[in-house]
Amino acid sequence: MHVRDAVHTKRAIREFAATALSATDLNAILEAGRRAHSAKNRQRWGFVVVRDRERLAALSALGPWCGHVAGAAAAVALVTPDPRIEGASLSITWDLGGAAAQMMLVAWELGVGSCPATVYEAQRAREILGYPEDMHCEFMLSFGYPAQPDALTRPNQTGGRKPLDELIHHETWAGER
Ligand SMILES: Cc1cc2nc3c(=O)[nH]c(=O)nc-3n(C[C@H](O)[C@H](O)[C@H](O)COP(=O)(O)O)c2cc1C
């Protein structure tokens, strides 16, 4: 699959088959995160891979839209220094978004669906995952083979993204659209 095809066709998958991820697929997904670029190549992240069903269920209660984590074959908790503390750089979130996107795009190429989940209960996340006080988990990713296999090939929804001419400004913000 060409990168641009993966970028164009990938969509969030929230319902997963009850099949474990193959070790090869999971490793390829994690490698895609490892290879991500980062500001000054600092790689300020750790990825906690969760496959235990009880732990996945606990993670699915960390926010109002985390429910899909309960049915994932694996969740990857994205752990970084807290980007909100004084003196932290916003590049932490830039870097992490890139790593997450790479993992999800490689997953898509392999026929593995994924979806982010936003963590609202930071302290509970720390208790479940056991990372230290100076680290933070704002987002997790669910991964799994889709419950509906045609989810990978369904055409994109019309209107799913804004058209280019609503986003692009030529030369200046006030420039030609
Ligand atoms: C930063 C971020 C946080 C997100 N958090 C959640 C979430 O908590 N739960 C969820 O189901 N989807 C979450 N999503 C997925 C978005 O809802 C999804 O990417 C968006 O609706 C586009 O979906 P599509 O690619 O299928 O069109 C999140 C996405 C991003 C980028």
The ligand as an ORCA input file, in Angstrom:
! r2SCAN-3c Opt
* xyz 0 1
  C      -6.271     13.760     19.644
  C      -7.397     12.776     19.338
  C      -8.155     12.265     20.365
  C      -9.177     11.361     20.093
  N      -9.868     10.800     21.134
  C     -10.824      9.888     20.869
  C     -11.531      9.249     21.930
  O     -11.338      9.524     23.115
  N     -12.450      8.304     21.611
  C     -12.732      7.977     20.306
  O     -13.575      7.107     20.084
  N     -12.078      8.577     19.271
  C     -11.141      9.509     19.525
  N     -10.456     10.082     18.492
  C     -10.751      9.672     17.110
  C     -11.494     10.758     16.319
  O     -12.822     10.830     16.764
  C     -11.394     10.387     14.831
  O     -10.021     10.419     14.475
  C     -12.155     11.389     13.961
  O     -13.523     11.352     14.258
  C     -11.957     11.080     12.476
  O     -12.368      9.751     12.225
  P     -12.178      9.123     10.767
  O     -10.699      9.123     10.473
  O     -12.772      7.739     10.864
  O     -12.916     10.006      9.792
  C      -9.449     10.994     18.748
  C      -8.666     11.519     17.719
  C      -7.639     12.384     18.002
  C      -6.784     12.894     16.864
*
